[in-house]
Amino acid sequence: MKFFSYSYNSENIFVNFEFKELDVLKEDQTFKKCGYLGPKGTYSEIAAMKYFGENVFLIPLQSISDVFEMVQSKEVDFGVVPIENSVEGSVNITMDLLFEKTDIQVVGECIVPIKHFLLSYENLDLTEIKKLFSHQQAIGQCSKFIKNRLNNPEIIFTASTANACEIIKDVQKSAAIGSENIVNIYNLKVLAKDIQDSKSNSTRFFVIANSERFTKIEGTEKNYKTSIICSPKHNKPGVLYNMLKTFKEKNINLTRIESRPTKKQLGEYSFYIDFEGYKEDKDIITALVKLEKMSSFFKILGSYPKWKERE
Ligand SMILES: O=C(O)C(=O)C[C@]1(C(=O)O)C=C[C@@H](O)C=C1
């Protein structure tokens, strides 16, 4: 497995990155390792720093799928992946990998306010931008700004916002959408600030770990959340109603419900449900046992302390 490695000049300005084999890190067991969607300067990195502080060694990876694989193979102890945004909704790749991958547990959540910047290596007027690069989620979160303030640039989706900043280096009259953090890393010019459509734009991230390794992260039981996935056994009237009734019967408060196609047959869905409480609470066990009996697919993703901003 490869990861990004960075070089900086004497003024601490990013000059280059290269891929290195992960083996070089295996020697260093002092820090826990956390993989995230890189390169350096992504919102995923901000989420990882916010969640772990100085307590982990951050390893930028090339895709969300690599983050899952590295956690699965225990090459890293944790992974941080985006799960949903307040404007654009679910991050489908993460949803699908949570469904598909075994040995993965959700052990934490983190919410990051997302403030997008329009960045370039050139001093351009907004209407001079011919090509605009960024992650699909970021482009979606700035759609009004792009439509109203730019002159219909070609839009190119990239693996991440930071990846967009690397690519535009070699493209004339181009700009990227990314975070404020990235400005100094790549020595970019800021063409516009706060360009997201919603002032309260924020993204929720999951912290994942290998289920074999994981021991409970401390929190007071009443402040836990649990995430599950279930697909109803039969497609008949009232199925979803009956599933949700099991939560009402035990007075369990749902905080999110989303669906994804099962990919087997049109019209068949899996439901991703988050609710308050710990997976080993008595009432929650009762509700989940009942729910599992109604499901053709059932998976407890994990219980984790509700996100609280730290002072
Ligand atoms: O590209 C990045 O910077 C990421 O960390 C990915 C990602 C996402 O997939 O939603 C994370 C937060 C923002 O919503 C935009 C992009």
The ligand as an SDF file (V2000), in Angstrom:
LIG
                    3D

 16 16  0  0  0  0  0  0  0  0999 V2000
  -12.0190   16.5010   -0.6310 O   0  0  0  0  0  0  0  0  0  0  0  0
  -11.9120   16.6880    0.5970 C   0  0  0  0  0  0  0  0  0  0  0  0
  -11.3120   17.6330    1.0950 O   0  0  0  0  0  0  0  0  0  0  0  0
  -12.5560   15.7230    1.4940 C   0  0  0  0  0  0  0  0  0  0  0  0
  -12.1280   15.5550    2.6100 O   0  0  0  0  0  0  0  0  0  0  0  0
  -13.7930   15.0120    0.9960 C   0  0  0  0  0  0  0  0  0  0  0  0
  -15.0920   15.7630    1.2740 C   0  0  0  0  0  0  0  0  0  0  0  0
  -16.3200   14.8280    1.0000 C   0  0  0  0  0  0  0  0  0  0  0  0
  -16.1980   13.7670    0.4220 O   0  0  0  0  0  0  0  0  0  0  0  0
  -17.4370   15.2300    1.3670 O   0  0  0  0  0  0  0  0  0  0  0  0
  -15.1640   16.1400    2.7070 C   0  0  0  0  0  0  0  0  0  0  0  0
  -15.7900   17.2670    3.1230 C   0  0  0  0  0  0  0  0  0  0  0  0
  -16.3830   18.2460    2.1830 C   0  0  0  0  0  0  0  0  0  0  0  0
  -17.7680   18.0250    2.2310 O   0  0  0  0  0  0  0  0  0  0  0  0
  -15.9130   18.0380    0.7900 C   0  0  0  0  0  0  0  0  0  0  0  0
  -15.2380   16.9310    0.4110 C   0  0  0  0  0  0  0  0  0  0  0  0
  1  2  2  0
  2  3  1  0
  2  4  1  0
  4  5  2  0
  4  6  1  0
  6  7  1  0
  7  8  1  0
  7 11  1  0
  7 16  1  0
  8  9  2  0
  8 10  1  0
 11 12  2  0
 12 13  1  0
 13 14  1  0
 13 15  1  0
 15 16  2  0
M  END
$$$$
